[in-house]
Each structure stands twice: as C-alpha cells, then as structure tokens.
Amino acid sequence: MVKIIGKKSLGIICVVGSVILVFGLLYILGGDTASSSPNTVSVTDVAGRTVQVPSQVDKVVGTGCSDREIVYLNASDKLVGIEQVESNSTGGSGTSLPYMIAHPELMSLPILGDDSKNIINYEKIAELDPDVVFARSAEDADAIQTKTGIPTVVVYTGAVGTSEQMDNYKNSLKVMGKVLGKENRADELVNYIDSCEEDLSKRTSGISSNKTVYIAGQAYKGTHGITSTNPFYPPFEMVNADNVASAMNTTANATLNAIQIDKEQLITWNPDMIFVEEGSLTTVTNDTSKNPEYKNIKAIQDGNVYGVLTYCLYSYNKDEMIADAYYVGKILYPEQFNDVDPEKKADEIFTMFVGKPVYSDLKTQLGGFKQVEI
C-alpha cells in the first residue's frame, strides 16, 4: 500500500533535508560559521584586543606615529592621510624624516591630527573613510572606533632600547603586516633587523673598546641640550658600548623618550667619547659655549665628539638607529668594522626600510656622520 504525503509534510521534509545538507557540507569543508568570514580577518593587536578587520585593506590611516611602519611595510600607497609633523607645512618635519623624504608625495595628503599635541581629528578620519586605522594605545583605539565606527588596531611604535621593547616592535610589524596583506614583507623586515643585530653583536661581543661613551642632545618633541641623554640608547646597546648613562637604566627610564641629567653629573661621568644627535647639535653647542666647564670633559678636550643621525624624531626612526649603530661601531672598534663604509651601509639600510637611499638628503641637512666641534 502506498502512503500519500501531503504538500505540507513534503515541504517540511524538503526544508529539513536542506538544513542537513548544508550542515553536512560545512562539516566536510571545515566551515566555522561563528568565527570566519570571507570579508574579515580576526587580529589580536599588541594591546591584546581582538579586532575584526577587512580581509582586503586598500585605505589606511596611521595615528600615533605609525605611518613610518606603514611605509616600512611597502604599503605607502594605502595611506590616505598623515599627521601634522609629517607634513612640510609650518611646524612640520616631513623633509627630515627618512620615510617622508623617500615618499614626498605623502606630504600632500590630508592632515588628520597632530600627535605631538595628542590631537586626533576624528571627523577627518571618518571623512577619509579608511578600511582600518592604526593607533598606539588601547585608549586611542577605543576612542577612534567609538567615534568613527572604523576598526582600529593598536601597534607599537616606541623605543627599542631593551630586548622586550624590540620583541614588541617586531611582533607589531607582523600584526601590521597581517592587516595590510604584507605578511611576507613583515617577515623580510624582521629578518633584516635580526641579521643586523646579529652582525653587530658578532663584531663587538667580548671585545672592549676601552672607551666610555655618551649620547648628547637626545631629541624628543624637539631638540635638546647636552644633558638630554638616553641610558638605553639602542646604537650603543647594539655594539656593546660602555654608555656612562647606563647607571640610570631603571625600568621607569626605559619607557621615557629621554632623561635629563644634571650638568655636574655629566662632568663627573667625564666620557671618553660623545655622540650628538645632529638635530640637536646647535642646542648642544650653545650649551657648551655658555658653560665653559664642559670644556674640561675628556671627549671635548680630545676632540672625540661625533655627529649621528637623529634616532628620535617624531617617535623612533629604526632605520637611522641601525645606521647610527654601524657608525658608532666604526668609531669604537675600527678593526672590527674595517670592511664597513658607514655611509654606504646607511643607504643599504634606508633602501631596505623606505625603498630609497636617502642618506645624502640627511647629510645635506645636518652634516651626516662626522667629527664635530661643540
């Protein structure tokens, strides 16, 4: 006997069958309806926040001095705005920043804030409508997301004077690489930094230059005088130099842009060699001219004062940092660096980081690697 199935029953059977078929296919294909999407990617940023970002990012905004890393990752074509200090307008330093020198077209982009004054123009960011925004703190990121509705990822653009800071920076590059679709480039950049660190360490490990050193005029939010220094100055750390200011290397000081010491402290330390961030050279020279007691410092008496590129200018220029390390190494350990031409090495480094050899531009502006008088 054949049982007749009504239309309503047949419809139910068809629906149930379809549901079973769909879930069966998802199971076979390994689908995950809860966490995957063809249009987004889940990213854990350096603040531990989980952010859903578009799988294809074509437009990006970098706040908190993160445009530098966007350029490092070969994604400058995705930038739709810059910060005030990166421009060549009044108060801007774009023409002194290696990544902007290499990509002058960026200086004509709209200005969306001024990190030096902790200003973020939320309305401008919303108007530019990027696919994603980078920020340097969870507080900034949450504010940007709340006010613009645009996914915002926290990244690290700070100092790398300690191994923990450097590890954080390398991880941040990889996070940014994932967001920007530049994962291979991020790996390339991290590997290059690793290779430079290893090379510098190999050349100087276990060797003493018998010279104490001091960095003068450590810049932050502008130029500073001879007593502005850094107990965690990376170019010294990378070549195992005997930094007299390392006596001040507390955990708290590691998080600062620079520290200010007393004049008497510098005279007491009496370093054998002084390196000056050339962005602050005029200010440092003014200090020594007004305070003749500085002339009794051994480095100044012996003429062992050298100019280096400005590592800290609108946050930290990692390309200039590594270039400075090779120059410092050349001065302190001439035999171990006899195969290194610091200027050629600098251009190799700049080409890797920003795509162009820009050392000559910086040399024209400030003097480059050379002995200086203060």
DASULJO-V357133 format. One record per backbone hydrogen bond with DSSP energy under -1.0 kcal/mol. NH is the residue of the N-H (numbers start at 1). CO is the residue of the C=O. Records with the same first field share a line. If there is no record, write none. Layout:
BEGIN
NH = CO / CO
END
This chain:
BEGIN
10 = 6
11 = 7
12 = 8
13 = 9
14 = 10
15 = 11
16 = 12
17 = 13
18 = 14
19 = 15
20 = 16
21 = 17
22 = 18
23 = 19
24 = 20
25 = 21
26 = 22
27 = 23
28 = 24
29 = 25
31 = 26
36 = 32
41 = 53
43 = 51
45 = 49
46 = 154
48 = 45
51 = 43
53 = 41
55 = 39
60 = 78
61 = 132
63 = 134
70 = 66
71 = 67
72 = 68
73 = 69
74 = 71
75 = 70
78 = 75
79 = 76
80 = 60
82 = 110
84 = 113
86 = 83
87 = 84
92 = 89
93 = 85
94 = 87
96 = 93
97 = 94
101 = 97
102 = 98
106 = 103
107 = 104
108 = 105
109 = 106
112 = 82
114 = 119
117 = 114
118 = 115
119 = 114
121 = 112
122 = 120
125 = 121
126 = 122
127 = 123
128 = 124
129 = 125
131 = 59
132 = 59
133 = 151
134 = 61
135 = 153
141 = 137
142 = 138
143 = 139
144 = 140
145 = 141
146 = 142
147 = 143
148 = 144
149 = 145
153 = 133
155 = 135
166 = 162
167 = 163
168 = 164
169 = 165
170 = 166
171 = 167
172 = 168
173 = 169
174 = 170
175 = 171
176 = 172
177 = 173
178 = 174
179 = 175
180 = 176
182 = 177
186 = 182
187 = 183
188 = 184
189 = 185
190 = 186
191 = 187
192 = 188
193 = 189
194 = 190
195 = 191
196 = 192
197 = 193
198 = 194
199 = 195
200 = 196
201 = 197
202 = 198
203 = 199
204 = 200
205 = 201
207 = 204
213 = 242
214 = 273
216 = 275
217 = 225
218 = 228
220 = 222
228 = 225
229 = 259
233 = 230
236 = 233
237 = 233
238 = 234
240 = 237
241 = 236
243 = 241
244 = 213
246 = 243
247 = 244
248 = 245
249 = 246
250 = 248
254 = 250
255 = 252
256 = 253
259 = 229
261 = 227
266 = 262
267 = 263
268 = 264
269 = 265
270 = 266
273 = 212
274 = 304
275 = 214
276 = 306
277 = 216
278 = 308
280 = 277
281 = 278
284 = 280
285 = 281
286 = 282
287 = 283
288 = 284
289 = 285
290 = 286
291 = 287
294 = 291
295 = 292
296 = 293
297 = 294
299 = 271
301 = 297
302 = 298
304 = 299
305 = 303
306 = 274
307 = 370
308 = 276
311 = 309
313 = 315
317 = 311
318 = 316
321 = 317
322 = 318
323 = 319
324 = 320
325 = 321
326 = 322
327 = 323
328 = 324
329 = 325
330 = 326
331 = 327
332 = 328
333 = 329
337 = 333
338 = 335
340 = 337
345 = 341
346 = 342
347 = 343
348 = 344
349 = 345
350 = 346
351 = 347
352 = 348
353 = 349
354 = 350
358 = 356
362 = 358
363 = 359
364 = 360
365 = 361
366 = 362
367 = 363
372 = 305
END
